Amino acid sequence: MNVQTIFSALSDPTRFAIVEQLLEKGDQTAGSLAEPFDISKPAISRHLKVLEEAGVIERRIDRQFRSFRVRPQSMRSLDDWIGRYRRFWQTSFDRLEKVLQDKKEEENTDADRD
């Protein structure tokens, strides 16, 4: 799953809101996804198509009903990507904390000598 493609699809506020709605409420039809927006149904369909092509959502067909849901793999891809940077920043902050702690201890030692 290409994270860049996922971010590109989510960069549009309407598509981002659609995905949030799906994450919050679960599977929904195109009609129910369109309700909160003041845009045409064809516009919603285009947004759903972009999200589907990016692998963010998938369409399920159950008899005459078509519903959409978030593809868990896409969220895992984002979580993996974010996790790498989370670990990087956590390690960086841990090193910074150690440097600051060492400096504080050094200053306390210098103050004790005076």
N, C-alpha and C positions, 0 to 999 in steps of 0.2 A: 504494500500500500504506500503510495507516494505522498508523503506528508506535505510537500509543496502544493500538490494538487488539492489536497484537503483544505489547507489554509486558503488557497485561492477561492475555492467554492464557498468557504465560510466568510470570506471578506465582505460579501454583500450583507447588509443589515437584515434584509428580509430573509435570506437563506439562513443566516445565523439564528434568527428568531424561529424559523420553521424547525430547525434542529433542536433548539431549546424546548420548543413545544413538544416535539416527539420524545425527547429525553424525559420531560416532566410527566407527560400523559400517556406515553406508550403509543402503540399502533393507532394510526388515524387515516381516514380517507382524505383525498385531495380537497373535498368540500369542507370538511371540518378544519383542515389546515388553513384554508383560505379565509375562514370566518373572521379572524381578528384583523385582517388586512383590508385596506381600502384600495385594492387593485383587482384587476379582472381575473377571471378564472384561467384564461390563456396565459396570463403573466405568471400566475402561481404554477401552472403546468411547466412553463419554461424554467422556473426556479427549481422545481422538483427534478426536472431532467438534468440540470447542471449538477445537482447534489447526487443524483443517481449515477451519472457518468463519472463523477469523482470518486464514487465508491463510499460515499458518506451514508447514504440511505439505500434501502432496497424496497422494491414493490412486491407485494404479495397478492396473489389472486386467490380468492376463496369464493367459488361459484361466480356470482355476478358482482361481487364486491372486490374492489381494489383498495388495498391499504398500504401505507408506507410505514417503515420503521427504520431506526438508526441501525446501521451495520456495526455490531460490536467490534469487529476487526478494525474499523476506522478509528474508533475511540481508543483502542489498544495501541494503534500506531501513534496517535497523538500523545498518549500517556508515556509510551516508550521514549519518544522524542523529548518531551518535557522532562522526563526522568533523568535523561543524560545531563541536561543543563541544570536540573535541580542538584544532582550529585556534584557537578562542577562548582556551582555557587556555594553549596554547603561546605565542600572542602576548602574553598577560598575563604569563606567566613571563619571556618575553624582555624585556618592558618593565621588569619588576621587577629582572631581572639588570642591565640598563643603569643603572637608578637606583642600585642598590647599588654597581656598579662606579664610577660617577661620584662617589658619596659617598666611596668608598675612596680614589680619586685625589685628591679634595679634601682629605681628612684627611692624606694623605701630603704634599701640597703645604704644608698648614698646619704639619705637623711639621717639614718642611725649613726653613721660615722661622724656626722657634724655635731 
